[in-house]
Amino acid sequence: MVETRDANEEIWRSDEGISHWVSTAAQRERSRAEHRAVLTELLPVADGEEFCFLDLGAGTGAASRAVLDRYPGARGVLADYSPQMIGQGRRELAGYEGRYRYVEADLTRAGWPPELDGAGDRPSVVISSLAVHHLPDQRKEELFGEILHHLPPGGWFLDYDPVAPPDAVVEEAWLRAGDRRDPEAAAKRANRSPEEQRRYDNHVRHIASLDLQLGYLRSAGFEGVDVYWKQLDHAIFGGRRPLV
């Protein structure tokens, strides 16, 4: 039987868990750079505009770095619940001093820490990258409502995340394409160590379908809800808070 307990605490708030994650991050980020570039291009801001954005589940700040690089006038509020990830992020963001700040916040808990709204500067954009999929579906739905409430009219939310296949036929197609891109993928799946399998099971247990999450966004009150980019099991989706 697949273990279903949530191991996020020991993975993301342990020196060992973060060390393992950081040691394998470079290869992952190379494949994601183009995806994050699409995320930045979707932001509703002019090139020279000054604005504040909020990055939920920011981790070490990979998505925030993409935004800060693309928009010189951007300032970021980076929210994460792992002191270890925040510490690593501050090291990796050393060249952006003065343009960002971290806030320790746990997305699994309902409520909106006031620190997320900035020091007198309300974020006009909320992004999230590879974080929301860790939340149970009920909490995803709650969080989307909280995001809408704290965005100004016309503010956008965009999420870059893995999504679950709608059925077995689609899942088979995704695996087939993934295996052709990475000839070692099938062998890696078949030969996971118990620890690797535990990490994988924990990682995928709350991944939800696109249709479900688009429904949550619409129910929360977002407009312009769409899948703005998709490649197999990863997508960028979101919407805008209505102007009135």
Secondary structure, 3 states (H helix, E strand, C coil): CCCCCCCHHHHHCCHHHHHHHHHCHHHHHHHHHHHHHHHHHCCCCCCCCCEEEEEECCCCCHHHHHHHHHCCCEEEEEEECCHHHHHHHHHHCHHHCCCEEEEECCCCCCCCCHHHHCCCCCCCEEEEECCHHHCCHHHHHHHHHHHHHHCCCCCEEEEEEECECCCHHHHHHHHHHHHHHCCCHHHHHHCCCHHHHHHHHHHHCCCCEHHHHHHHHHHHCCEEEEEEEEECCEEEEEEECCCC
